[in-house]
Amino acid sequence: MSIKPLADRVLVKPAAAEEKTIGGIIIPDSAKEKPLKGEVIAVGNGTKDEAMLLKAGDQVLYGKYAGTEIEWESEKLLIMRQSDVLATI
């Protein structure tokens, strides 16, 4: 991975949204619930006030509107501050 987050930011690969059907009707991607968990791909070094607690490979939970979505090499990723991560799994 050639993206290196700065300071207290982390790069997260969101978990795939689950495919749901209701009585034979397939719910389109646009109506699916945004996943709230993912895997940390890369981390920054932290700041002088806040040490980086996460590491690459951690499974994390994050808020529904956390981070900024980016697309890198046809893959959707989220970049967010460490403080936007709610918990590790």
GROMACS elastic network, one bead per residue, 0.5 to 0.9 nm:
[ bonds ]
;  ai    aj funct       b0    kb
    1     4     6  0.78808   500
    1    41     6  0.80786   500
    1    42     6  0.79695   500
    3    11     6  0.82786   500
    3    42     6  0.76148   500
    3    72     6  0.88091   500
    4    10     6  0.86280   500
    4    11     6  0.81549   500
    4    42     6  0.64573   500
    4    43     6  0.69056   500
    4    44     6  0.66609   500
    5     8     6  0.78059   500
    5     9     6  0.54966   500
    5    10     6  0.59200   500
    5    11     6  0.66542   500
    5    42     6  0.67800   500
    5    43     6  0.56627   500
    5    45     6  0.82073   500
    5    79     6  0.77418   500
    6     9     6  0.57995   500
    6    10     6  0.81041   500
    6    43     6  0.76621   500
    6    45     6  0.67573   500
    6    46     6  0.77011   500
    7    10     6  0.88310   500
    7    43     6  0.84728   500
    7    44     6  0.50479   500
    7    45     6  0.53979   500
    7    47     6  0.54537   500
    7    52     6  0.86070   500
    7    81     6  0.86661   500
    8    43     6  0.75860   500
    8    44     6  0.55600   500
    8    45     6  0.65457   500
    8    47     6  0.60609   500
    8    50     6  0.75531   500
    8    51     6  0.79360   500
    8    52     6  0.65208   500
    8    80     6  0.84420   500
    8    81     6  0.56287   500
    8    82     6  0.56157   500
    8    83     6  0.81408   500
    9    42     6  0.88267   500
    9    43     6  0.62497   500
    9    44     6  0.55197   500
    9    45     6  0.83703   500
    9    46     6  0.75236   500
    9    52     6  0.88166   500
    9    79     6  0.66800   500
    9    80     6  0.53585   500
    9    82     6  0.55710   500
    9    83     6  0.86424   500
   10    40     6  0.68203   500
   10    41     6  0.76203   500
   10    42     6  0.59074   500
   10    44     6  0.62131   500
   10    54     6  0.81024   500
   10    55     6  0.87417   500
   10    56     6  0.88422   500
   10    78     6  0.82045   500
   10    79     6  0.56843   500
   10    80     6  0.55342   500
   10    81     6  0.60754   500
   10    82     6  0.61895   500
   11    39     6  0.84827   500
   11    40     6  0.58201   500
   11    41     6  0.54326   500
   11    42     6  0.51339   500
   11    43     6  0.62619   500
   11    44     6  0.87081   500
   11    56     6  0.87612   500
   11    77     6  0.69045   500
   11    78     6  0.57816   500
   11    80     6  0.66722   500
   11    81     6  0.88849   500
   12    37     6  0.89235   500
   12    38     6  0.60803   500
   12    39     6  0.54407   500
   12    41     6  0.55268   500
   12    42     6  0.73916   500
   12    43     6  0.89879   500
   12    60     6  0.84814   500
   12    77     6  0.58299   500
   12    78     6  0.50795   500
   12    79     6  0.62104   500
   12    80     6  0.78118   500
   13    37     6  0.86657   500
   13    38     6  0.53816   500
   13    39     6  0.52474   500
   13    40     6  0.64069   500
   13    41     6  0.65769   500
   13    75     6  0.85064   500
   13    76     6  0.71263   500
   13    78     6  0.63628   500
   13    79     6  0.89335   500
   14    17     6  0.85872   500
   14    34     6  0.89672   500
   14    35     6  0.66233   500
   14    36     6  0.74737   500
   14    37     6  0.60537   500
   14    39     6  0.65373   500
   14    40     6  0.88038   500
   14    76     6  0.78176   500
   14    77     6  0.65761   500
   14    78     6  0.71604   500
   15    18     6  0.89815   500
   15    35     6  0.61764   500
   15    36     6  0.77361   500
   15    37     6  0.58643   500
   15    39     6  0.73522   500
   16    35     6  0.69868   500
   16    38     6  0.85410   500
   17    29     6  0.82779   500
   17    32     6  0.69870   500
   17    33     6  0.71438   500
   17    34     6  0.68178   500
   17    35     6  0.58078   500
   18    32     6  0.78569   500
   18    33     6  0.84838   500
   18    35     6  0.84737   500
   19    26     6  0.78600   500
   19    27     6  0.73951   500
   19    28     6  0.86467   500
   19    29     6  0.83286   500
   19    32     6  0.80113   500
   20    25     6  0.85647   500
   20    26     6  0.63693   500
   20    27     6  0.59768   500
   20    28     6  0.88013   500
   20    32     6  0.81679   500
   21    24     6  0.58609   500
   21    25     6  0.53542   500
   21    27     6  0.59914   500
   22    25     6  0.51333   500
   22    26     6  0.66670   500
   22    27     6  0.75950   500
   23    26     6  0.84917   500
   27    30     6  0.83020   500
   27    31     6  0.64950   500
   27    32     6  0.69182   500
   28    31     6  0.55912   500
   28    32     6  0.67206   500
   29    32     6  0.52465   500
   29    33     6  0.86193   500
   30    33     6  0.84394   500
   31    34     6  0.89430   500
   32    35     6  0.87437   500
   33    36     6  0.88550   500
   34    64     6  0.69669   500
   35    38     6  0.78337   500
   35    64     6  0.77411   500
   36    60     6  0.84204   500
   36    61     6  0.56728   500
   36    62     6  0.55097   500
   36    63     6  0.64209   500
   36    64     6  0.61092   500
   37    59     6  0.71556   500
   37    60     6  0.55153   500
   37    62     6  0.61378   500
   37    63     6  0.87875   500
   37    89     6  0.89268   500
   38    58     6  0.84240   500
   38    59     6  0.57255   500
   38    60     6  0.55488   500
   38    61     6  0.66932   500
   38    62     6  0.81479   500
   39    56     6  0.77634   500
   39    57     6  0.59436   500
   39    58     6  0.56951   500
   39    60     6  0.61505   500
   39    61     6  0.89434   500
   40    43     6  0.74600   500
   40    54     6  0.78564   500
   40    55     6  0.68793   500
   40    56     6  0.50214   500
   40    57     6  0.52917   500
   40    58     6  0.53221   500
   40    59     6  0.64176   500
   40    60     6  0.71540   500
   41    55     6  0.81285   500
   41    57     6  0.62062   500
   41    58     6  0.81655   500
   42    55     6  0.71370   500
   42    56     6  0.51929   500
   42    57     6  0.82561   500
   43    46     6  0.82932   500
   43    52     6  0.78051   500
   43    54     6  0.71334   500
   43    55     6  0.62852   500
   43    56     6  0.65727   500
   43    82     6  0.87992   500
   44    47     6  0.88127   500
   44    52     6  0.72869   500
   45    51     6  0.76334   500
   45    52     6  0.61871   500
   46    49     6  0.81205   500
   46    50     6  0.59620   500
   46    51     6  0.50147   500
   46    53     6  0.84065   500
   46    82     6  0.85901   500
   47    50     6  0.50719   500
   47    51     6  0.61566   500
   47    52     6  0.76858   500
   48    51     6  0.70695   500
   50    53     6  0.87277   500
   52    55     6  0.78704   500
   52    82     6  0.75253   500
   53    82     6  0.81153   500
   54    57     6  0.88062   500
   54    58     6  0.67912   500
   54    82     6  0.76776   500
   54    88     6  0.84303   500
   55    58     6  0.59669   500
   56    59     6  0.89239   500
   58    88     6  0.67264   500
   58    89     6  0.75069   500
   59    87     6  0.86318   500
   59    88     6  0.56464   500
   59    89     6  0.52738   500
   60    85     6  0.67410   500
   60    86     6  0.73763   500
   60    87     6  0.56726   500
   60    89     6  0.56632   500
   61    85     6  0.60747   500
   61    86     6  0.54989   500
   61    87     6  0.52628   500
   61    88     6  0.62041   500
   61    89     6  0.72837   500
   62    65     6  0.83988   500
   62    66     6  0.64954   500
   62    67     6  0.88483   500
   62    84     6  0.61849   500
   62    86     6  0.50685   500
   62    87     6  0.71530   500
   63    66     6  0.50786   500
   63    67     6  0.85918   500
   63    84     6  0.66832   500
   63    85     6  0.70464   500
   63    86     6  0.69126   500
   65    68     6  0.86115   500
   66    78     6  0.83309   500
   66    79     6  0.86345   500
   66    80     6  0.65706   500
   66    81     6  0.84696   500
   66    84     6  0.59790   500
   66    85     6  0.80263   500
   67    78     6  0.57329   500
   67    79     6  0.52831   500
   67    81     6  0.71377   500
   67    84     6  0.73656   500
   68    77     6  0.82988   500
   68    78     6  0.54230   500
   68    79     6  0.53728   500
   68    80     6  0.64030   500
   69    76     6  0.68160   500
   69    77     6  0.57537   500
   69    79     6  0.66039   500
   69    80     6  0.89404   500
   70    75     6  0.82768   500
   70    76     6  0.58528   500
   70    77     6  0.53367   500
   70    78     6  0.60285   500
   70    79     6  0.73830   500
   71    74     6  0.59804   500
   71    75     6  0.53859   500
   71    77     6  0.60243   500
   71    78     6  0.85367   500
   72    75     6  0.52669   500
   72    76     6  0.65308   500
   72    77     6  0.72263   500
   73    76     6  0.84768   500
   80    83     6  0.81607   500
   80    84     6  0.64118   500
   80    85     6  0.79628   500
   81    84     6  0.53879   500
   81    85     6  0.73546   500
   82    85     6  0.55397   500
   82    86     6  0.87549   500
   83    86     6  0.73963   500
   85    88     6  0.79532   500
